Amino acid sequence: MRVVVLGAGFAGLELSTRLSEELGDDVEVILVDKSEGFVFGFSKLDVMFGRTTAEAVFHPYRDLVKPGVQFVQAAVQSIDPANKRVETDAGSFEGDVLVVALGADLDPGATPGLLEGGHEFYTEAAAFALRDVLAAFDGGRVVIGVTRPPFKCPPAPSETALMMHDFLVAKGVRDRSEIALVMPFPVPIPPSPDASKALLAAFADHGITWMPERGVRELDPARRVAVLTDDSEVAYDLFLGVPVHVAPAVVVESGLTVDGWIPVDPSTLATSYADVYAVGDVTSVGTPKAGVFSEGQAKAVADAIVARHRGADAAGYDGRGLCYFEFGDGKIGKVDVQFRPGQPPVGELSGPSVDLAADKAAFGAERVRRWFGREWSNV
Ligand SMILES: Cc1cc2nc3c(=O)[nH]c(=O)nc-3n(C[C@H](O)[C@H](O)[C@H](O)COP(=O)(O)OP(=O)(O)OC[C@H]3O[C@@H](n4cnc5c(N)ncnc54)[C@H](O)[C@@H]3O)c2cc1C
């Protein structure tokens, strides 16, 4: 059986690894990604705040050596879901099963003034470049703002605000700075009331202004103000934005999307085309756009492919994810959350505590060991 996997992010890496572990050379996995390597989302914040370097958080795909898996560095140019065939700039590939795991693309240009008057911190290039911008920042009004949902890793803007506080304290410029956080949600992490309460308390403790239930519509670079979706304005000296998210153009052009994202069966991750699955951020499956959910969906699809190979049944996707997030002061919170179709999500908070930093480090290290076969530490 040949499985063509498009995208080697959280989902594509987990899917290929699990298929290789379970089936080895009995399956031919072709894993396609245009990049040279993988970077965890949380590493972007670590680089941006000067905790580590871009080189230290880069995991090259050349280290991905697994029985049955062939990595192809190529840009996907078109997807024909009816024939499970894709065209890339390194040739065409056809599979018995096709899995689309191409993630969410970012469109900073969709927000007028964002690139001219501020910075986005969600692409690798922009987050890494912000390291020098932050190092040179001498204090002032910092605004961290989300344009609109959906966006990756809903806790990340809150983490950024708390990490910014620590960063400015360490620089000795916190007393002449202000930090505001603009979010299109009523609370920081809607699926987890406990985590939201703890974050709101941390914002209050650290003098961070919480501006809920609105997004950033545009920046006016000349006046240095962000114009919000409720028509109010907030002045800034440094603006860090979460840009508009969209499905990659090649996915939209394939006809797989409805209202911008790929609809899938929430239990099987099957699309409307036979033997074509979609997993992770590129879908509208109903879980947040976060690596842990992409990974869980990839596991479920891998298990279905393995079960099919063995003539057995698979359990299906359980909607569960474990998210670690920075609380500042070296503390980490952990939310164990489950999304079930038709039911409100249930999320339980552990911490925040300094002890959980070791768990977060282990989360990264375990994945680099499994996916790339080498040791790594993000601390
Ligand atoms: C600042 C920040 C912090 C985050 N922190 C966390 C966290 O702590 N925990 C967590 O779980 N998640 C976190 N996330 C979210 C996480 O990074 C994403 O949700 C996750 O990577 C999604 O996985 P995915 O496999 O669906 O897509 P991705 O990981 O985005 O993978 C998609 C892949 O497809 C490739 N691709 C796209 N288009 C093409 C094409 N045309 N041709 C070839 N290849 C293509 C891309 O190169 C990419 O490698 C964070 C994100 C950010 C921005």
The ligand as a Gaussian input file, in Angstrom:
#p B3LYP/6-31G(d) Opt

LIG

0 1
 C        3.793000      31.021000      18.391000
 C        3.180000      29.647000      18.329000
 C        3.236000      28.817000      19.435000
 C        2.648000      27.551000      19.381000
 N        2.745000      26.737000      20.489000
 C        2.180000      25.511000      20.435000
 C        2.258000      24.645000      21.566000
 O        2.867000      24.967000      22.586000
 N        1.635000      23.423000      21.478000
 C        0.970000      23.032000      20.344000
 O        0.440000      21.924000      20.323000
 N        0.871000      23.846000      19.264000
 C        1.469000      25.063000      19.288000
 N        1.389000      25.882000      18.196000
 C        0.553000      25.477000      17.032000
 C        1.265000      24.474000      16.147000
 O        2.511000      24.950000      15.713000
 C        0.395000      24.157000      14.933000
 O       -0.946000      24.076000      15.297000
 C        0.832000      22.830000      14.344000
 O        2.128000      22.965000      13.803000
 C       -0.132000      22.338000      13.290000
 O        0.306000      21.107000      12.808000
 P       -0.080000      20.638000      11.333000
 O        0.684000      19.380000      11.100000
 O       -1.543000      20.637000      11.182000
 O        0.481000      21.785000      10.391000
 P        1.965000      22.351000      10.303000
 O        2.784000      21.932000      11.460000
 O        1.823000      23.795000      10.015000
 O        2.559000      21.594000       9.047000
 C        2.154000      21.874000       7.733000
 C        3.320000      21.585000       6.806000
 O        2.872000      21.699000       5.445000
 C        3.897000      22.285000       4.691000
 N        3.306000      22.902000       3.496000
 C        2.328000      23.849000       3.442000
 N        2.021000      24.116000       2.153000
 C        2.806000      23.317000       1.385000
 C        2.932000      23.095000      -0.018000
 N        2.197000      23.759000      -0.914000
 N        3.830000      22.177000      -0.453000
 C        4.575000      21.471000       0.431000
 N        4.501000      21.631000       1.764000
 C        3.621000      22.531000       2.236000
 C        4.546000      23.297000       5.609000
 O        5.890000      23.551000       5.215000
 C        4.464000      22.586000       6.970000
 O        5.655000      21.886000       7.294000
 C        2.007000      27.128000      18.203000
 C        1.983000      27.958000      17.077000
 C        2.566000      29.201000      17.130000
 C        2.539000      30.062000      15.882000

